[in-house]
Structures are given as structure tokens and as C-alpha cells.
Amino acid sequence: MATATLPHADAATRWFHALSDPTRLEIVGMLSHGERCVCELQSALDSAQSRLSFHLRVLKEAGIVTDRRDGRWIYYSANREALDQVAAFAHAIKPGRHAGSCKTACCE
């Protein structure tokens, strides 16, 4: 039996994995208010630098956040385009939108 694949399923897997951790969700929430220096995030989250770096790396690899270096400091921002894509994907799979679209014999 063939399975249907959703558009952007690979990207969605990365997005939802990155957003599946409470600390990473808190980071994204903080960044939704604007760019933050890594030291600000560390202080606000009361997190060890190594643990925060891990979470930021996961978010960055998923495309959820971006970074820029200014001297010895690194600043992080939410990637609005990626978050818009996450929202669009979630909206596209909203229950009930595709009711009656099954054309296989099992549903008749």
C-alpha cells in the first residue's frame, strides 16, 4: 500500500523536533520579541552555556532561529519565514479540512 507524503514533511519533522522541548519553546518565545544576545538568553533562562548552545544549535539547524556575530558576541533572532511555514503546515493538516477526500474502497 502506498502512503501519501505531505509537502514539506522533512522540514516539518525538523521544525517540530526543534519545537518539542520546553526550553527551546521558551527561547523562541523570547526571540519573538526581538534579537537577543546569547548572554541575555543564558541569564534569563538560568542555563549553563553548554546546554543553551545545544538548544540554540537544534533551533538553528531546523531553521527556526538565525544568528549573527558582532565582535565576540552572538545574537539570535527568530526566523519569521520559518515560523510562518510552520504555521502554514499546521494549518494545512488541520482536522476536517479534507473530509470526504478519501477515494479508496475501504471508505465506501
N, C-alpha and C positions, 0 to 999 in steps of 0.2 A: 504494500500500500504506500503510495507516495504521500509525502507530507508537504503541506504548503509552507513556504517561508515568508516571513514578514519582511517588508522593506526595512533596511537598516537594523536587522536583528543583531548582527555582530556588534554594531555600535551601541545598540540598546543594552546588550549584555554588559559591555564595559561601563556604560553610564550607571546602570542600576547596581552593579557591583560596587562602583565607587561611592554611590549614594546610600549603600546599605549599612553604613556604620554611623552610630550617633555622633562620634567626634567629627567625622567628615561632613555630616549634615550641619553640624554647628559651624564648622569652618565656612561652608558655602553660605550659610545664613549671615555670618559676619561679613563675608566678601560681597554679599548682595547690597550692602550699604556703601561700598566703595573699596578702593585699593587699600591693602594693609601690609605693613612691613612684617616680616616673619617674627620679629621680636615682639610686636604688638599681639600677634596671634598666640605666641608662646605664653606671654603674660596673661592674656585674657582666658586662655584655656588651662592655665597652670599645668602645662605639659612639658615633659622633657624634650629637648631639642631633637633627639634621635627619633622619638615617637612621632613628633609633629612632622618631621621630614618624611617619614614613611607615609603618613596620611596625605601630605601635600603631593608626594610623588604619585600615589594612586590617583588622586584627583587630576593631576596634570596629565598623566598617561591616558586617562579617559577623555581628556579634552574639556573637562568641567572648569578648570582654572588655568590661567596663564600666569607667567611670571616675567619680571624684568629685573635686571641688576642695575643698581645705582651705587657705584663705588663698592663698598664691602657689604652693602645691604641688598636683600632680595625682597621685592614687593610682589604680592599676589593679588590677582583680580579674578572675579567670576567671569567666565566666558559666556556672555549673554546669548550668543548664537547657539552654542551647545545646549544651554538651558532651554532655549526656545525649541530646539529639536527634540529634547527630552519631553517637553510638554506636548509637542505635536504628535510624537509617537504614542504617548499615553492617551491622547485624545483619539487617535486613530484606532486604538484597540478597545475603546470604551464599550462595555457590555451593551447589547441591544442595538448597536448601530448596524449590524449585519444580519439581523433576524431574517430568516427565510432565505438566506443566500446559499444554504447547503443544497447541492444538487445530486447527492449520492442516494443510492437506493435505500440505504439504512434509515434515512429520514422520511421516507414516503410512507 
